[in-house]
Amino acid sequence: MSIRTTTTTRTAPGLLRTVALATAVAAALGTATTASAQALTWLDMAPTAIGSSVPNNSSIFLPNVGLVNITYTFTGNFLDLRGINPLFQNGTASSTSWGAHETFGATNLGSGTILPSNWRITYTFPSLQPAGSIFLGVSGLGRTNDNGGQQSVASVNQNGTFMGDWTGTGNYGATTFIPTVGNFTMNNSVTGPGGSDPWWNTALGVVRIDDAISTLTVNLSQLPGDGVGLNIASIPTPGAAGLLALGALASTRRRRATR
């Protein structure tokens, strides 16, 4: 007669809870990273009406960030307004996507010269923003063969990664993105005679700012007659959900240690 011996292994309830929480941490970190890499929230410049000038030195709430102060300076004769391009709604660029979109629009009305005029806009944040959490969108950059060849150029003194263009089926030129250490520029990749598309307007080019920043300044060199639109967007701070889960795990370990 044979005797069968059965061994039963019991797992401590505390260990099971720890494993479950660790699994939740991993899932939360993955979920937070995926979500933050995709969902852009563009700055909504309400209560300024569409088609009206955004007041200089405005402070406007941006989700995930807080109040953002906007200041701008024009050299020359410009018209600025809060604008919406229907073609730029519900767009995607690489791993990013968004719903509503709008622009701070500026048109160079000209001041008796065929040369570009300069202006700048600065966004000041309430605190230091993590690298990769702020995005910039620029559209409408013009270029022409006239007058020996001229173009509008946007430049930023930060490191950035070009996420791509969103055309929304519009007849827009692709953005040329030129990065260097600590700087990048954007301009239209195509050119032609006069002010006709696609060389008179770029698509919506989206750039991730790869530095931790407390301010973001965009410098524009803009052709007479050209209109340019830009805006900033935010994402949730990467890993925020994971940090909460890590805190819960640490709390559980402390409680077990004191028993």
Secondary structure as GFF3:
##gff-version 3
##sequence-region A 1 259
A	DSSP	alpha_helix	13	38	.	.	.	ID=ss1
A	DSSP	beta_strand	41	42	.	.	.	ID=ss2
A	DSSP	beta_strand	58	62	.	.	.	ID=ss3
A	DSSP	beta_strand	66	74	.	.	.	ID=ss4
A	DSSP	beta_strand	78	83	.	.	.	ID=ss5
A	DSSP	three_ten_helix	86	88	.	.	.	ID=ss6
A	DSSP	beta_strand	92	93	.	.	.	ID=ss7
A	DSSP	beta_strand	96	97	.	.	.	ID=ss8
A	DSSP	beta_strand	103	108	.	.	.	ID=ss9
A	DSSP	beta_strand	117	129	.	.	.	ID=ss10
A	DSSP	beta_strand	134	139	.	.	.	ID=ss11
A	DSSP	beta_strand	143	144	.	.	.	ID=ss12
A	DSSP	three_ten_helix	146	148	.	.	.	ID=ss13
A	DSSP	beta_strand	150	151	.	.	.	ID=ss14
A	DSSP	beta_strand	153	156	.	.	.	ID=ss15
A	DSSP	beta_strand	160	166	.	.	.	ID=ss16
A	DSSP	beta_strand	175	180	.	.	.	ID=ss17
A	DSSP	beta_strand	183	188	.	.	.	ID=ss18
A	DSSP	beta_strand	204	209	.	.	.	ID=ss19
A	DSSP	beta_strand	213	222	.	.	.	ID=ss20
A	DSSP	beta_strand	227	234	.	.	.	ID=ss21
A	DSSP	alpha_helix	240	258	.	.	.	ID=ss22
###
